């Protein structure tokens, strides 16, 4: 029997790999560990994110079947994290019934969330 021990990486299709890589590295502090002109692989702690250049003429459907990607962050309050995102021009929203959740979108419209474990 196969026993999965974690997620190696998640793939997001993006329209501009360089722009997406900059967002995930500079705004969210991920580390690029491999890249070429069509893809970039980043580490977020022990987990990975792969950004692949969208192929063909089909428009991107932000999120698609992926509702959102929740990222753990080491520290931070709601106010500090929201202010940091807004400093980079990122609009922050909550979710129905919980305004203080930190939801936002990457440059291609993929829905992201920040989680601080206490």
N, C-alpha and C positions, 0 to 999 in steps of 0.2 A: 504494500500500500504506500502511496506517495503521501508525505506529510509536509505540507507547505509550512514554512517557518516565518514568512513575512512577504512583503511586497518589494520586489527589486526595483521596479520603476513603473510609472504610469506614462502613457504617451498622449500628448495633446497635439493635434494638427493646428498649425499656425500659418498665417499668410506671410509673415516676415520673421524668419528665424533669429536674425540679429536683434530686432526690436524686442522680441519675446525674451530672448536670452538676457538682454540688458534689464528688462523688467524683473525677471526672476532673480537675477544676481544682485542688482543694485537696490531694488525696493524690498525684496524678501530675503536677501542675504544667502542665497544658495550658491554653491560652488560648481563651476563648470569643470568637468573632468574629461570630456571628449567632445569634439565637434568637427564638423566640416561645413561646406556651404549649404547643405540640405538638412542638417540635423544638429542638435546640441543635447548633450546629456549633462544633467546637473545633480548634485547631491544636496539633500536637505537632511542633515544628520545621517542616519543609517538608510534613508530611503532615497529613491531616485525619481527624477522627472525627465522625460525625453520629449524634446520639442522637434517635431517633424514638419518640414515644409509641405503644405497642402499641395496635392497633385491634381491636375486636370482643371476643368472649367466649372465644376460644381462649387457653388458658394459654400463658405464655411457656415455651419449651423452651430453657433456658440452653445456649448454645453451638450447639445445633442441628447444622447441618452445619459450622459454624465450630469447628474444634478448639480454636484459641486465637489470640489476637492478641498478638504479641511486640512490645514497645516498646523502642527503644533509649533508654538513659539516658546522660548525658554522663560521669558519674563515679559512683563508689561501690563499696564492697566488698560481698560477700554479706552480711556481718554488719550493716553500716550500712543497707543497703537493706531487709533483713528487719526490723531494729529500727524503721525509719521506718514501714513498713507496719503492723507490730504495734502501734505507738503509736496508730494510727488504728483499731485493733480488727480489722485484716485478718489472717486466718489464712494462713500461707505454707506451701506444700508443695513437695517436689521432684518428680522423676519417677522411675519405676523404674530403678534402677541409677545414678542421679545425684541424690543427696539435696540437693546444694547448688544446684540450679536454683531460681529464684524464680518459682514459679507461685502464683497467687492468683485470687480471683474478685471481680468488681465486685458492687455491691448486687443486681443481677438475676441473678447466677450465671454471667455470661460469664467464661470462663477466660482469664486474662491472664498474660504472662510479661515479666520485665524482663531486658534484655540490656545488658551493658557490653562494648563493643568495646575490646580492648587493642591 
